[in-house]
Amino acid sequence: MLRGLARGLLYKEVAEALGIALGTVRTHVWRIYRKLHARNRTEAVRKGLPGLRC
């Protein structure tokens, strides 16, 4: 999920790529933000995928 966000995909595109519902993506992203103490996509990607270059 984070890799898709890091690539700049929309939630809809992530859902299609993973074969899940858009609402499921939103829920997972919200939980990822909460667990990583991130406020946005950039923070989440940096904290969740530290080795990835943005």
RODRENTI-384894 format. One record per residue: residue in one letter; z, y, x negated of N, C-alpha, C in turn. Coordinates in pm, 1 decimal, padded with zeros to 6 digits. Layout:
BEGIN
<site res="A" n_up="Z" n_north="Y" n_east="X" ca_up="Z" ca_north="Y" ca_east="X" c_up="Z" c_north="Y" c_east="X"/>
...
END
This chain:
BEGIN
<site res="M" n_up="00000.0" n_north="-00117.2" n_east="-00082.6" ca_up="00000.0" ca_north="00000.0" ca_east="00000.0" c_up="00000.0" c_north="00125.7" c_east="-00088.6"/>
<site res="L" n_up="00088.1" n_north="00128.7" n_east="-00186.3" ca_up="00093.7" ca_north="00245.2" ca_east="-00275.1" c_up="-00034.5" c_north="00261.4" c_east="-00356.4"/>
<site res="R" n_up="-00094.3" n_north="00152.1" n_east="-00393.9" ca_up="-00219.5" ca_north="00162.1" ca_east="-00470.0" c_up="-00328.5" c_north="00227.5" c_east="-00384.9"/>
<site res="G" n_up="-00332.2" n_north="00194.7" n_east="-00257.9" ca_up="-00427.7" ca_north="00258.4" ca_east="-00167.7" c_up="-00400.8" c_north="00406.5" c_east="-00155.2"/>
<site res="L" n_up="-00274.4" n_north="00443.0" n_east="-00143.8" ca_up="-00238.4" ca_north="00584.5" ca_east="-00135.7" c_up="-00272.9" c_north="00656.0" c_east="-00266.3"/>
<site res="A" n_up="-00250.9" n_north="00587.2" n_east="-00378.5" ca_up="-00282.6" ca_north="00645.8" ca_east="-00508.6" c_up="-00432.4" c_north="00670.3" c_east="-00522.6"/>
<site res="R" n_up="-00513.8" n_north="00585.0" n_east="-00460.4" ca_up="-00659.8" ca_north="00602.0" ca_east="-00464.7" c_up="-00706.9" c_north="00710.9" c_east="-00370.0"/>
<site res="G" n_up="-00615.1" n_north="00765.8" n_east="-00290.8" ca_up="-00651.2" ca_north="00873.6" ca_east="-00201.1" c_up="-00699.5" c_north="00827.9" c_east="-00064.3"/>
<site res="L" n_up="-00674.5" n_north="00701.7" n_east="-00031.9" ca_up="-00717.5" ca_north="00650.7" ca_east="00097.4" c_up="-00633.0" c_north="00710.2" c_east="00209.7"/>
<site res="L" n_up="-00693.9" n_north="00726.0" n_east="00324.7" ca_up="-00622.3" ca_north="00767.2" ca_east="00444.0" c_up="-00542.8" c_north="00648.4" c_east="00496.3"/>
<site res="Y" n_up="-00441.0" n_north="00674.2" n_east="00578.1" ca_up="-00362.8" ca_north="00565.0" ca_east="00635.7" c_up="-00454.1" c_north="00468.6" c_east="00711.2"/>
<site res="K" n_up="-00551.4" n_north="00522.7" n_east="00782.0" ca_up="-00645.1" ca_north="00440.5" ca_east="00858.7" c_up="-00721.9" c_north="00347.0" c_east="00765.5"/>
<site res="E" n_up="-00764.1" n_north="00397.2" n_east="00651.7" ca_up="-00838.3" ca_north="00316.6" ca_east="00555.0" c_up="-00750.1" c_north="00208.4" c_east="00492.6"/>
<site res="V" n_up="-00624.5" n_north="00242.2" n_east="00466.2" ca_up="-00530.2" ca_north="00144.0" ca_east="00412.9" c_up="-00510.5" c_north="00032.7" c_east="00515.4"/>
<site res="A" n_up="-00494.0" n_north="00071.6" n_east="00641.9" ca_up="-00475.6" ca_north="-00027.2" ca_east="00749.0" c_up="-00594.6" c_north="-00121.4" c_east="00757.7"/>
<site res="E" n_up="-00714.6" n_north="-00066.7" n_east="00752.5" ca_up="-00835.0" ca_north="-00149.5" ca_east="00758.7" c_up="-00845.2" c_north="-00242.1" c_east="00638.2"/>
<site res="A" n_up="-00813.9" n_north="-00190.8" n_east="00519.7" ca_up="-00822.4" ca_north="-00270.9" ca_east="00397.7" c_up="-00722.5" c_north="-00386.4" c_east="00398.6"/>
<site res="L" n_up="-00605.4" n_north="-00362.5" n_east="00457.0" ca_up="-00501.2" ca_north="-00465.1" ca_east="00458.9" c_up="-00502.8" c_north="-00548.7" c_east="00585.8"/>
<site res="G" n_up="-00582.6" n_north="-00508.1" n_east="00682.8" ca_up="-00591.2" ca_north="-00582.9" ca_east="00808.0" c_up="-00467.0" c_north="-00570.2" c_east="00894.3"/>
<site res="I" n_up="-00405.7" n_north="-00451.8" n_east="00891.7" ca_up="-00285.7" ca_north="-00427.4" ca_east="00971.3" c_up="-00306.2" c_north="-00303.2" c_east="01057.0"/>
<site res="A" n_up="-00216.2" n_north="-00280.8" n_east="01149.4" ca_up="-00226.8" ca_north="-00167.3" ca_east="01240.4" c_up="-00188.5" c_north="-00037.4" c_east="01171.1"/>
<site res="L" n_up="-00244.4" n_north="00071.7" n_east="01218.9" ca_up="-00215.2" ca_north="00203.9" ca_east="01165.0" c_up="-00065.5" c_north="00234.7" c_east="01174.4"/>
<site res="G" n_up="-00003.8" n_north="00199.5" n_east="01284.4" ca_up="00139.8" ca_north="00221.6" ca_east="01301.0" c_up="00222.6" c_north="00147.1" c_east="01198.1"/>
<site res="T" n_up="00176.5" n_north="00029.5" n_east="01160.3" ca_up="00245.5" ca_north="-00049.8" ca_east="01058.2" c_up="00238.5" c_north="00020.8" c_east="00923.3"/>
<site res="V" n_up="00123.9" n_north="00077.6" n_east="00892.6" ca_up="00109.2" ca_north="00152.8" ca_east="00767.2" c_up="00205.2" c_north="00270.9" c_east="00766.7"/>
<site res="R" n_up="00209.0" n_north="00343.3" n_east="00876.9" ca_up="00298.9" ca_north="00459.8" ca_east="00885.4" c_up="00444.3" c_north="00418.4" c_east="00864.3"/>
<site res="T" n_up="00483.7" n_north="00308.4" n_east="00927.3" ca_up="00621.4" ca_north="00260.3" ca_east="00912.8" c_up="00649.6" c_north="00221.4" c_east="00768.3"/>
<site res="H" n_up="00559.7" n_north="00146.9" n_east="00706.7" ca_up="00580.0" ca_north="00105.1" ca_east="00567.5" c_up="00586.5" c_north="00225.8" c_east="00474.4"/>
<site res="V" n_up="00497.2" n_north="00321.5" n_east="00493.5" ca_up="00496.6" ca_north="00440.0" ca_east="00407.3" c_up="00626.2" c_north="00518.4" c_east="00423.9"/>
<site res="W" n_up="00671.2" n_north="00534.1" n_east="00548.2" ca_up="00796.3" ca_north="00605.8" ca_east="00572.6" c_up="00912.4" c_north="00536.3" c_east="00501.0"/>
<site res="R" n_up="00915.0" n_north="00402.3" n_east="00507.5" ca_up="01021.8" ca_north="00326.9" ca_east="00441.5" c_up="01011.2" c_north="00335.4" c_east="00289.7"/>
<site res="I" n_up="00889.4" n_north="00334.6" n_east="00237.8" ca_up="00869.0" ca_north="00349.7" ca_east="00093.1" c_up="00921.3" c_north="00485.7" c_east="00047.8"/>
<site res="Y" n_up="00885.8" n_north="00591.3" n_east="00120.4" ca_up="00934.5" ca_north="00725.5" ca_east="00087.1" c_up="01087.0" c_north="00728.1" c_east="00085.4"/>
<site res="R" n_up="01147.0" n_north="00668.3" n_east="00187.3" ca_up="01293.0" ca_north="00669.3" ca_east="00198.8" c_up="01357.2" c_north="00594.0" c_east="00083.1"/>
<site res="K" n_up="01304.4" n_north="00476.5" n_east="00050.0" ca_up="01363.5" ca_north="00396.1" ca_east="-00057.3" c_up="01346.4" c_north="00459.6" c_east="-00194.7"/>
<site res="L" n_up="01233.9" n_north="00527.1" n_east="-00214.2" ca_up="01207.8" ca_north="00590.1" ca_east="-00343.7" c_up="01260.7" c_north="00733.2" c_east="-00351.6"/>
<site res="H" n_up="01317.3" n_north="00782.2" n_east="-00242.8" ca_up="01364.1" ca_north="00920.9" ca_east="-00233.8" c_up="01249.7" c_north="01016.7" c_east="-00265.8"/>
<site res="A" n_up="01135.5" n_north="00988.3" n_east="-00206.2" ca_up="01015.0" ca_north="01069.2" ca_east="-00227.8" c_up="00989.2" c_north="01154.7" c_east="-00104.0"/>
<site res="R" n_up="00934.6" n_north="01273.0" n_east="-00125.4" ca_up="00905.3" ca_north="01363.1" ca_east="-00014.8" c_up="00758.7" c_north="01362.9" c_east="00025.4"/>
<site res="N" n_up="00674.5" n_north="01309.0" n_east="-00062.2" ca_up="00531.6" ca_north="01309.3" ca_east="-00032.0" c_up="00462.2" c_north="01196.0" c_east="-00107.7"/>
<site res="R" n_up="00331.9" n_north="01186.1" n_east="-00084.9" ca_up="00251.6" ca_north="01079.1" ca_east="-00143.1" c_up="00257.1" c_north="01081.5" c_east="-00295.7"/>
<site res="T" n_up="00244.8" n_north="01196.9" n_east="-00355.3" ca_up="00243.1" ca_north="01208.4" ca_east="-00501.1" c_up="00373.2" c_north="01158.4" c_east="-00562.0"/>
<site res="E" n_up="00485.6" n_north="01201.1" n_east="-00505.6" ca_up="00615.6" ca_north="01156.1" ca_east="-00556.3" c_up="00630.2" c_north="01005.5" c_east="-00541.5"/>
<site res="A" n_up="00589.4" n_north="00952.0" n_east="-00428.0" ca_up="00600.8" ca_north="00809.1" ca_east="-00403.0" c_up="00519.6" c_north="00729.5" c_east="-00503.5"/>
<site res="V" n_up="00398.4" n_north="00773.4" n_east="-00529.1" ca_up="00312.3" ca_north="00703.3" ca_east="-00624.2" c_up="00369.4" c_north="00711.4" c_east="-00764.8"/>
<site res="R" n_up="00416.4" n_north="00827.1" n_east="-00804.1" ca_up="00473.6" ca_north="00842.2" ca_east="-00939.4" c_up="00598.1" c_north="00757.4" c_east="-00958.9"/>
<site res="K" n_up="00682.2" n_north="00750.5" n_east="-00855.3" ca_up="00805.4" ca_north="00672.6" ca_east="-00867.6" c_up="00780.1" c_north="00522.8" c_east="-00848.3"/>
<site res="G" n_up="00687.7" n_north="00487.8" n_east="-00761.0" ca_up="00662.6" ca_north="00348.3" ca_east="-00729.4" c_up="00567.7" c_north="00278.1" c_east="-00824.1"/>
<site res="L" n_up="00479.1" n_north="00354.8" n_east="-00885.1" ca_up="00381.5" ca_north="00299.9" ca_east="-00980.6" c_up="00384.8" c_north="00383.5" c_east="-01108.1"/>
<site res="P" n_up="00494.1" n_north="00377.3" n_east="-01183.2" ca_up="00510.9" ca_north="00466.8" ca_east="-01298.1" c_up="00405.2" c_north="00452.0" c_east="-01407.5"/>
<site res="G" n_up="00345.8" n_north="00335.1" n_east="-01421.2" ca_up="00245.8" ca_north="00313.8" ca_east="-01525.9" c_up="00107.4" c_north="00363.2" c_east="-01488.8"/>
<site res="L" n_up="00089.7" n_north="00400.1" n_east="-01362.4" ca_up="-00040.7" ca_north="00444.8" ca_east="-01314.4" c_up="-00062.4" c_north="00590.4" c_east="-01350.2"/>
<site res="R" n_up="-00179.5" n_north="00619.9" n_east="-01405.4" ca_up="-00209.8" ca_north="00758.8" ca_east="-01439.5" c_up="-00274.2" c_north="00827.7" c_east="-01321.5"/>
<site res="C" n_up="-00221.9" n_north="00942.3" n_east="-01283.4" ca_up="-00275.6" ca_north="01018.3" ca_east="-01169.7" c_up="-00371.0" c_north="01125.5" c_east="-01217.5"/>
END
